Amino acid sequence: MSAIQTRKERERAERRQRIVDTARTIAETEGWDAVTVRKLADRIEYSQPVLYSHFAGKDAIVSAVAEAGMAEFAGVVRQLRETAATPEEALRAVVQGYLDFARDSAALYDAIFLLRTDLKFGPDAPQALKDAFTELLLTFAPFAPPHDPETFTEVAWSTMHGLATLDRGGRLRPDFREQRLEILIAQWVRRDRPHC
């Protein structure tokens, strides 16, 4: 590859990243409804055709933000899990971290888990999604027996997502967050269940 081709590819990647970063910034300050191709073009001083040369539309931009967010999320879960002294402490830290992430990074959480995207989980998922699921799997696997660890992780993840979504939506009593967390952890760490 020539130096000119390398430079053009680097510039294209930088433009793409700038679009993603700007979309995320707008979403974090004004909400996802404010993220439009026109607003992005104005904010970063690119023409709309330039944006469309990188992304087919808003769903594709949200997908790119979500994929980058999943990579961040995987890193957070990994750090929480690896710094805990026991599997139970890791579980507690990850669940609390998940709920905090949903509350404190609402626009990013929405992009990852609530908005329409092109991202699919499973064998053909982007690496960031696979990494995030693996981190959750490593967190929940000690508590899965006698169940399949991946299925157990999916159910646990769904439970955390439901709790986070209902809490963020004001559907749960805010004074009982800690009690809900304790009940949830107790269900997964039942002493009568064999652990790995």
N, C-alpha and C positions, 0 to 999 in steps of 0.2 A: 504494500500500500504506500502511495506517495505521501510526502509531507503535506501536500495540499488536501488530499483526501482525509488524512488524519485530523488536520485542523478543522475541516468542514464537519466531520463527525463529532469532534469535541464541541464545536460551537452549537451544533444541533442538540447534543445532549445537554449542554448548558441552558439553551433556550427552553427545552422540555422541562428541565428541573425548575427553571424560573417560573414557568406556568404553573407547575404543581405547587410550588412554595407559595405563590401569590394566591392561588385558589384556596389553599389551606388558611392563609392569613385572613382573607376576606371571610371565609366561613367561621373562623374563630371569633371575629369581631362583629360580624353582621348576620351570620347564619347562612346556611347553604342556599336558601332562596335568593340571596343576593349575589351568588356566584353565577354569572352569565358570561358567555363568550364575549359579548360587547364590553362588559365591565372589565374583564381580564385584559382584553386588547387595549382598552384605555389606560388601565393601571400600569401595565408593563410596556406600553408604547410599541406594541406589535400590531400589525393589521390582523383583522379577523381571518383572512386566508392563511396567514402564518400559523395562527393557532390551530386552524383546521388541518394544516399540513402535519401537525403533531398529534392531534386528537380528533376523533370523529364528532365529538360533542361533549356535553356536560357529563354524561354517564361515564365516558372514557376518562375524563379528568378526575371524577370522583373515584374511579377504579384505581387510578395511579396514586391518588392520595391515600386510599385505603391500603394498597399494597405497601407503600412506604410506612404507613402507620402500623401495619402488622409486623414489620421488621422491628420497629421501635418497641411494640408490645412484647414481642418474643424476647428482646433484650431485657426488658423490665422483669418479666417472669423468670428468666434465667437467673438474673442477679438475686432476686428474692429467694428463689429456690436454693441456689448454691450457697448463700450466706446463712441459711438456717441450720441449726444444730441437729434437728431431728426431722423426720418426714412430717410429723404433726405440726411442728413450727413452720415448716415450709408451706404446708397446706394453709395454715392460718394467714401467713404473710401473703401468699399468692391470692387468696380469696379477698383479703382486705385490699391488696394492690389492684385487683381487677375492679372492685367497686369504686376505689378512688380514681382509677383511670377513667371509668365511665362518667364519673361526676366532674372531674377536673379537666378532662380533655373531651368535652361533649361533642364538639364538631368532628373530631377525629374518630371518636367512638361511633358516631352516627354514620360516617363514611364507611367504616369497616363493617358495621353490623346491621345498620338500619336502611340506608339508602340503596337505591338500585345501582348495581355495578355489574361489570362483566366477569367478576372474579368467581371462581368455582372452587370449592374444596374437593378433596379426593386425590386420586393418583396423578392427575394432570394439573394440579394446583401449582401456582407460582411458589418458588422456594420459601418466600417469606411466610406464606400461609402454612406450609408444611412445618416450618421451624416453630411457629407459634403453637400449632397443635402438638408438636413433639414436646414442647416445654410444659404444656398443660398435662399431657400424658405422663411425663416423668413426675409431675406433682401428684397426680391422682393414682397412679399405678399401685403404690403401697397399700391403698385402701380398697382396691377393686375386688380382690378375691371374695367370693368364688366367681365373680362376674368377669367377663372379657374386659381387659383394661381399656381398650379403645372405646368400647360401647359405654363403659362406666364414665370415661372422660367426657364423652359426648353428652351424657345425661347431666353430669356435674356442671359442665360448661353451660348447658341450656338453663340449668337452675340459677347459676350466677348471672347469666344474661337477663333472665326474667326478673330476678331481684333488683338488678341494676336499673333495668328499664322502668319497672314499677316505681322504684324509689325516685329516679330522676323525674318521672312524670307526676310526682306528687300524689301517687296513689296509695302510699304506705305512710304510716305514722312516723314522722321524723325522729321522735324521741326514743324509738325502739330499734334503731339501727344495730346497736351493739347486741341486743338480745337476739335479733334475727341472725346475726353472724354466729353467735354461740349455738343456737339451735341447728343451724346448717352444718357447722363443723362437727357437732355431736352426732349428727346423722351419718356422716362419712367416717368418723373415727369410733364407731361402736366397738366396745371392748370384746363383744362376743364374736366379732368377725376376725378370721385369721388374717394376719398381715404378712407381706413378703419380707 
